[in-house]
Amino acid sequence: MNIVAIRGAITTENTKEAMLEASQELLEAILTANQIDKKDIIQITFTCTKDLDAVYPAVAARNLGVTEAALMCMQEMYVKGSLEKCIRIAVLCQSEALVQQTVCHQYLKGAKKLRPDLGRFTLAIDGPAGAGKSTIAKCLAQNLRCTYIDTGAMYRTVGLFCIQNNIDYTNEDAVNSVLSQIGIDIIYEDNAQKIYLNGVDVSTAIRTQEVAAAASKVATYKEVREALVDMQRKLAATKSVVMDGRDIGTVVLPQATLKIFLTASAEERANRRLLEYEAKGMEVAYDVLLKEIQERDDQDANREVSPLKKADDGIEIDTTSLSIEEIIERIAHLLQERL
């Protein structure tokens, strides 16, 4: 269980009714955005600017059923020219899903100006192999002018390291023992993501069937996932990102602004992969690709650590009969609604 602190603020008028309504709105926004249960709240500190004195804002928390947490009301330090008629909240709580880097602070109404950096968003795109995640994510990131993070490439890089150094990637202990030797950097050049393994550009080298098989295996290892998830969360903590993978909405970014689960029939996904390989001048039989995708689906869905599944609040989009433009338009519209 993790202990996290969540901040928020809202502006209101100096009446009992307005202050309680604003305090309740802000607290509910914090709980909803972070999926926090009232029983997991440890402490809430409320502060009010000196022009708000009609009621203790903590009353709103008690009215919402927050009865076990320690509550404290204080007056905010006055600074000349600071935001007026503002209630601030600091919530200390415990959570299994949240870490401090992934909490969603909430600044509402006039208080939005206090944290303009929180205008950022996180878009999580999950789905099975060949569903179009990378293609869609790249296009969306470019259209939205934000950062694209290909988490699958990071697991491929671990797999490539094992292959290059004769490490048995089917041996979990062997892979865990070399994790400290694997340095992964994501660099953006000419609006394209490049993956570096210990200072060497491996963006092309990781795109082979052999590396894909290794990535699928190492991605089932708990220590590997923990190391890469920590890196992915840090990347998303300070900027707007589009991140694709197989557990982004369920594990990596459980509080993402929008969670999309892309899917398509196995036959359609195998055909897409065939076209990709042909475009690169590589010869691969369709039946082989179909079998690999079916096996990958089974492995991803049934692995013990972070299995592939749609987040409870994720939106599923079947891409089988949709064009890339139609998918992008639909997701962009959904994101705009959330924002």
C-alpha positions in Angstrom: 0.0 0.0 0.0 1.4 3.4 -1.0 0.9 6.7 0.8 0.3 9.6 -1.5 -0.5 13.3 -1.2 -3.0 15.0 -3.5 -3.5 18.8 -3.8 -6.4 20.9 -5.0 -7.9 24.3 -5.0 -11.2 26.1 -5.9 -12.5 29.6 -5.7 -15.9 30.5 -4.2 -18.0 33.2 -2.5 -17.9 33.9 1.2 -21.2 32.3 2.2 -21.8 29.1 4.1 -23.7 27.5 1.3 -21.1 28.5 -1.4 -18.1 27.4 0.6 -19.6 24.0 1.5 -20.7 23.5 -2.1 -17.2 24.4 -3.4 -15.4 22.3 -0.8 -17.6 19.3 -1.6 -17.1 19.7 -5.4 -13.3 19.9 -5.0 -13.1 16.9 -2.7 -15.3 14.8 -4.9 -13.2 15.7 -7.9 -10.0 14.6 -6.1 -11.6 11.3 -5.0 -13.1 10.5 -8.5 -10.0 11.5 -10.5 -7.8 9.3 -8.3 -10.2 6.5 -7.6 -9.8 7.0 -3.9 -12.2 5.4 -1.4 -13.2 7.6 1.6 -12.0 4.9 4.0 -8.5 5.2 2.6 -8.2 8.9 3.5 -5.7 9.5 6.3 -5.8 13.3 6.7 -7.2 16.4 4.9 -5.8 19.9 5.5 -8.1 22.7 4.4 -6.9 26.3 4.0 -8.9 29.4 3.2 -7.8 32.9 2.1 -8.5 35.6 4.7 -11.7 36.7 2.8 -13.4 33.4 3.4 -14.7 32.9 7.0 -18.4 31.9 6.7 -17.8 28.2 7.6 -15.2 25.5 8.2 -14.7 23.7 4.9 -14.0 20.5 6.7 -17.8 20.3 7.4 -18.2 19.4 3.7 -15.9 16.4 4.2 -17.9 15.2 7.2 -21.1 15.6 5.2 -19.6 13.4 2.4 -19.0 10.6 5.0 -15.3 11.2 5.7 -15.6 10.3 9.3 -12.3 8.5 10.2 -9.7 10.8 8.7 -8.1 13.6 10.6 -9.3 17.0 9.4 -7.8 20.4 9.9 -8.8 23.9 8.8 -6.3 26.8 8.6 -5.9 30.2 7.2 -3.8 30.5 4.1 -0.7 32.7 4.4 -1.5 36.1 2.8 0.7 37.3 0.0 0.0 40.6 -1.7 -1.6 40.1 -5.1 -2.4 36.4 -4.5 -5.6 34.7 -5.6 -8.6 35.8 -3.5 -11.5 33.7 -2.2 -9.7 30.4 -2.6 -10.0 27.1 -0.7 -7.1 24.8 -0.9 -7.0 21.1 0.1 -4.2 18.7 0.7 -5.3 15.1 1.0 -3.1 12.4 2.4 -4.3 8.9 1.6 -3.3 5.3 1.0 -3.6 3.5 -2.3 -2.6 0.3 -4.0 -2.8 1.7 -7.5 -1.4 5.2 -7.1 2.2 6.4 -6.7 3.1 10.0 -6.1 4.1 10.5 -9.8 0.6 9.5 -11.1 -1.7 11.4 -8.8 -4.2 13.8 -10.4 -4.2 17.1 -8.6 -7.4 19.1 -9.1 -7.6 22.9 -9.6 -11.1 24.2 -10.4 -12.7 27.4 -11.4 -10.5 30.5 -10.8 -7.9 28.3 -9.1 -6.9 26.8 -12.4 -4.4 29.7 -12.8 -2.5 28.4 -9.8 -1.3 25.3 -11.8 -1.4 26.0 -15.5 1.0 23.0 -15.9 -1.8 20.6 -15.0 -3.4 21.3 -18.4 -1.5 18.3 -19.5 -3.2 15.0 -20.3 -2.3 11.3 -20.5 -3.8 9.1 -23.2 -3.4 5.4 -22.6 -3.8 3.0 -25.6 -3.8 -0.7 -24.9 -4.6 -3.7 -27.1 -3.3 -7.0 -28.5 -0.5 -7.3 -31.1 -1.3 -5.9 -34.5 -4.3 -3.9 -33.3 -2.8 -0.7 -34.6 -1.7 0.8 -31.3 1.7 2.2 -32.4 0.4 3.6 -35.7 -2.6 5.3 -34.0 -0.5 6.5 -31.0 2.2 8.1 -33.2 -0.4 9.9 -35.4 -2.3 11.2 -32.3 0.8 12.4 -30.6 1.8 14.3 -33.7 -1.7 15.8 -34.2 -1.9 16.7 -30.5 1.7 18.0 -30.4 2.6 15.9 -27.4 5.1 13.1 -26.6 4.6 9.5 -27.8 6.0 6.7 -25.6 6.2 3.3 -27.2 6.4 1.0 -24.2 6.6 -2.1 -26.3 9.9 -0.8 -27.7 11.3 -0.7 -24.2 10.6 -4.4 -23.6 12.0 -5.2 -27.1 15.2 -3.4 -26.0 15.5 -5.7 -22.9 14.9 -8.7 -25.2 17.6 -7.4 -27.7 20.1 -7.0 -24.9 19.6 -10.6 -23.9 20.0 -11.9 -27.4 23.1 -9.8 -28.0 24.7 -11.0 -24.8 23.7 -14.7 -25.0 21.4 -14.3 -22.0 18.7 -17.0 -21.8 15.6 -14.8 -21.9 13.4 -17.7 -21.0 15.2 -17.8 -17.6 13.7 -15.1 -15.3 16.6 -15.2 -12.8 19.1 -14.8 -15.6 17.3 -11.7 -17.0 16.8 -10.1 -13.6 20.5 -10.5 -12.9 21.5 -8.3 -15.9 18.8 -5.6 -15.5 21.3 -3.2 -13.9 23.4 -3.4 -17.1 20.6 -2.3 -19.4 20.4 1.4 -20.0 17.5 2.6 -22.1 17.1 6.1 -23.4 14.2 7.5 -25.5 15.3 10.4 -27.7 13.1 12.4 -30.1 14.8 13.5 -33.3 12.8 15.0 -36.3 9.5 14.2 -34.5 10.4 10.5 -34.3 11.1 8.4 -31.3 14.5 6.6 -31.2 15.5 3.9 -28.8 19.0 3.7 -27.4 20.5 0.7 -25.7 23.5 1.7 -23.6 24.2 4.6 -26.0 23.6 2.7 -29.2 20.6 3.4 -31.5 18.6 0.2 -31.8 15.4 1.6 -33.2 15.7 -0.7 -36.2 17.4 -3.7 -34.5 14.5 -4.2 -32.2 11.9 -4.6 -35.0 12.5 -8.3 -35.8 10.5 -11.4 -35.1 13.2 -12.8 -32.9 13.3 -9.7 -30.7 9.5 -9.7 -30.6 9.5 -13.2 -29.2 12.1 -12.2 -26.5 10.1 -9.1 -25.6 7.0 -11.1 -25.1 8.8 -13.4 -22.7 10.7 -10.8 -20.6 7.5 -8.7 -20.3 6.1 -11.4 -18.1 8.8 -11.0 -15.5 7.9 -8.9 -12.4 11.2 -7.2 -11.9 11.5 -6.2 -15.6 8.0 -4.7 -15.6 8.6 -2.8 -12.3 11.8 -1.2 -13.7 10.2 -0.2 -17.0 6.9 0.9 -15.4 8.8 3.2 -13.1 10.6 4.8 -16.1 7.3 5.2 -18.0 5.5 6.9 -15.1 8.3 9.4 -14.7 8.1 10.2 -18.4 4.4 10.9 -18.1 4.7 12.9 -14.8 5.7 16.2 -16.4 4.3 16.4 -19.9 1.3 15.4 -22.0 1.8 11.9 -23.5 0.3 9.3 -25.6 1.5 5.9 -24.4 0.7 2.6 -25.9 1.2 -1.0 -24.6 -0.7 -3.8 -23.0 -1.1 -2.6 -19.4 -1.0 1.2 -19.7 -4.6 1.9 -18.5 -4.6 -0.8 -15.9 -1.1 -0.6 -14.4 1.2 2.1 -15.7 -1.3 5.0 -15.8 -4.4 4.0 -13.9 -5.5 7.6 -13.7 -5.0 8.4 -17.4 -7.2 11.2 -18.8 -8.5 8.7 -21.4 -8.1 5.0 -21.7 -8.6 3.3 -25.1 -8.5 -0.4 -25.8 -7.9 -1.1 -29.5 -8.7 -4.6 -30.9 -9.3 -6.4 -34.2 -9.8 -9.9 -35.4 -6.7 -12.1 -35.3 -7.0 -12.6 -39.1 -7.0 -8.8 -39.7 -4.1 -8.3 -37.4 -2.0 -11.0 -39.1 -2.8 -9.4 -42.5 -1.6 -6.0 -41.3 1.6 -7.5 -40.0 2.1 -9.2 -43.4 1.8 -5.9 -45.2 4.3 -4.3 -42.8 6.9 -7.0 -43.4 6.4 -6.9 -47.2 6.9 -3.1 -47.1 10.2 -3.7 -45.5 11.2 -6.3 -48.1 10.8 -9.2 -45.6 9.2 -12.5 -46.6 7.0 -14.1 -43.9 4.1 -16.6 -44.5 0.6 -15.4 -43.4 -0.1 -18.6 -41.6 3.1 -18.2 -39.5 2.1 -14.6 -38.5 -1.5 -15.7 -37.7 -0.2 -18.5 -35.4 2.3 -16.1 -33.7 -0.4 -13.6 -33.1 -2.8 -16.2 -31.6 -0.1 -17.5 -29.4 0.9 -13.9 -28.3 -2.7 -13.2 -27.5 -2.9 -16.2 -25.2 0.3 -15.4 -23.5 -0.5 -11.8 -23.0 -4.0 -12.5 -21.6 -2.9 -15.3 -19.2 0.4 -14.1 -17.9 0.5 -13.7 -14.1 2.1 -10.2 -14.1 0.0 -7.4 -15.6 -2.1 -9.5 -18.0 -3.6 -7.8 -21.1 -7.1 -6.6 -20.4 -9.3 -3.6 -20.9 -9.4 -1.2 -18.0 -12.8 -1.0 -16.3 -13.2 2.6 -17.4 -11.5 2.0 -20.8 -13.3 2.5 -24.1 -13.0 -0.4 -26.6 -12.7 0.3 -30.3 -12.7 -2.5 -32.8 -10.5 -1.4 -35.7 -11.2 -4.3 -38.0 -13.3 -2.3 -40.5 -12.1 1.3 -39.6 -9.5 3.4 -41.4 -6.6 5.0 -39.5 -8.3 8.4 -40.0 -11.6 7.2 -38.6 -9.9 5.8 -35.5 -7.8 8.9 -34.9 -10.9 11.1 -35.3 -12.9 9.1 -32.8 -10.2 9.0 -30.1 -9.4 12.8 -30.6 -13.1 13.5 -30.1 -13.3 11.4 -26.9 -10.2 13.1 -25.5 -11.7 16.5 -26.3 -14.8 15.6 -24.3 -12.7 14.5 -21.3 -10.7 17.7 -21.4 
